[in-house]
Amino acid sequence: MVCRLTGRQGPRAVYYICPTHHHKRTCSFLNDPAAQEPTGPAIIPRAEHNVSRSLIAPSALKVLYRLRDAGHQAFLVGGCVRDIMLGVKPKDFDVATNATPDEVRALFRNCRLIGRRFRLAHVRFGQHVVEVATFRAVHDPGEPDEEGSIEEPEGEAELEAERTVAPDDQRLLDHRGRILRDNVYGTIEQDVWRRDFTCNALYYNIEDFSIWDYVGGVTDIRSSTLRLIGDPEQRYREDPVRMLRAVRFQAKLGFSLDPATRDPVPALADLLDGVPPARLLDEIQKLFLTGHARRSFDLLREYRMFEHLFPATARHLEDEPDGMASRLLAAGLASTDERAADGRTLTPMFLFAVILFGPISVAAQRRFDGGLPAGQAIAEACDEVVVSQVRRVSLPKRYSIPMREMLALQPRFHRRAGRKALALLTHPRFRAAYDFLLLRVEAGEEDPELGRWWTEIQEIPLEERQRRVDALAEESGPSDGGGRRRRRGGRRRRRPAPQT
């Protein structure tokens, strides 16, 4: 058992702990020079925990054993240890070691070093990758979190914030206190303080199969408590994305936030405005595409963070709290969670269409009232909303263009007669557009009969499809399905070619 007492050791702002009085949860700086050496962790022996080698991927065990046999410390660390303790199958396995990246690469031929600001080793076994990180002294917000690797944040060179280098620890900070660069290898005692939450700061030692707990993570897992390591406000200011991670783990694990971890969030939510949009995209996908989208959405609104991520949608929901967009958003997030639970494909394109449909529909209606065709009005509205949205959360063209195409197809579902009706079934975006149509039906924006017709037309033979379309064409009169009358008189005569 340990209690969290914070202090500074040398220039690195390293926090350390005391192995007694676990009930004390306050954080204070220790200025006693005699107390500058951190004490050891609480060690939970194999007999007192449920982390078994049979639950660890063979590839991760190979990495751990080879590092150990080469004389290095080797620990399984982070979310994988937490998940096994909770009885959940881990998504991936991360390893922490005192070996440098070059030493890791020398041990594994199937190793690749990645990262510009902090080097990591990826050891590949077929499609599975084990990430190996050297113990580090302090936290870099661009480094991978406990759930695995993330892309390097884009656009930091363009950030117009004032940057300073703290003289005591050589960290690069912006004017709000957010850490921009911090690359120093360290020890396991230092490495624990780069972890965000106590439940993700547990180290499984391959040497004797024990768990090393520096911050009371085992107790917090058993009590379903999510608690930040260190002073919450300072840690949020160092990296505002930690607030999003708090929401993600609360939604994913069903934990309750410790009051000291929860209380500063609403007042600090505007710090998200300074986070690079590309980095927020990664966090948004983890929040909404991993099976707990509806709960994440509710928590983001409760903690006043949603308005800093999707300002146009937040304004629309405030103006029309019980409107069509709100109902569609609720139905879309519930459907996303169902698909994740069933193991079906999830696409960020569809997610962003669900979240942004409110402001897109308003912008499209404005253009439609001005005389534009429905499809063109929707396409232009998508472009307008996306241009505004990418200032907060990056929306790459590989997502925004398919989203625009899918939404622009919605008016075509009303054309059920004529030559072009069945052509919609062969469109590359038909399936996504059809799923979105069903959401609009569920939200009450479309006639349920329209959804039933397009559902049935996909299930019947081709000959029957054509008979149904022809029957509708006869009922609506001579038309080509697009609202234009057919020409009388058969084929159009070509103009004669000019004489040379």
Protein Blocks (a to p, Z undefined) as FASTA:
>chain_A
ZZdddddehjlopacddfehklbmbdcddfbfklmpccddddddfklccbdfklpcfklm
mmmmmmmmnopacddehjllmmmmnopacfbdcdddfbdfklmmmmpmkbccedjkbccd
dddehjbccddddddfbdcfkbccfkbccdddehklmpccdcdddfklopacdfkopafb
dcddddfklmmmmpmbfklmcccdfklopacdfkommmmmmnopacdehjfklmmmmmmm
lmmmmmmmmmmnopacdfklmmmmmmmmmmmmmpcfklmmmmmmmmmmnopammmmmmmm
mnommmmmmmmlmmmmmmmmmbmklmmmmmmmmmmmmmmmnopacdfklmmmmmmmmmmm
mmmmmmmmnopafklmmmmmmmmmmmmmmmmmccdfklmmmmmmmmmmmmmmmmmgdjkl
mmmmmpmklmmmmmmmmmmmmnopacfklmmmmmmmmmpcfklmmmmmmmmmmmnopaeh
nopacdehijadddddddZZ
